């Protein structure tokens, strides 16, 4: 059964942005929308992802993002 979730991503290391985008593109068919906010004052990027996918897909995406150095990801489920 598919679930709707929000994944909050904070990228603290600008070198990880390319890898974050690559991972997100791999899961693109499940992503409903994406909003990215550069926060220059703190030298980080905040990304919010809305996703509609099976539980294991959402967990896989969040886990892959969270394993990157300089990246934090947390998921909120409906």
N, C-alpha and C positions, 0 to 999 in steps of 0.2 A: 504494500500500500504506500502510495506517495504521501509525502508530508511537505508542508510549507515551512520554511525556516528563514531566519536572518543570520548571516554570518558577518560579524564585525571583525575587521582586520586592521591592525595598526602596524605599519611598516616603519621601523626606526632606522633601518640601514638601507639607504638609497640603492645600494648595490643589489638588493634583493628584489627590486621592482620588476625587473625583466623576468625573473623566475616566477614571481607572483602572477604576472600577466600570462605567462605560458601555461601555468596550472589552471588559471581561470578559463582560458580558451579551450582546454581539454574537456572542461565540464560545461561549456557554453550552451549546449542543448537543454540544460536544466535551469539555467539562470534566467530569472524573470526580469531582473533589472540590477543595475549597478550604479553606485554613486561614489565618486572619489573626491576627497578634499585634501589638498596640500595644506599643511599647517606649518608655514615657513618659520614662525616664531619659535617653534620647538623642533624644527628640522625633521618632521615626520609626515607621513601620509596616512589618512584615515579612509578606509574603503568599507562600504556597506553593500552586501550582496543579498538580494532576495532570490530564493531558490525553491523550486518545486520538484522533488525527486524522492526516490526511495531512501529510507533511513541509512542504508549502507553507503549510498553515493554521497549523501550529505556528510556523513562521518569521514569518509575517505577524503573529500575535498578539504574539510576543516583540518583533518590530521596532516595532510600534505603541506598545507599552508603553515600550520603551527610548527612543523619540523624545520622550517627554513630559519637560518640564523638571522636575527634582527626583525623577526615577524612574529606577531601574536595574533591568534584567531580564537574567537569564542562564538558559539552557536546558540541561538534562541529558537525553540520549536513552537509551532502553533499547537 
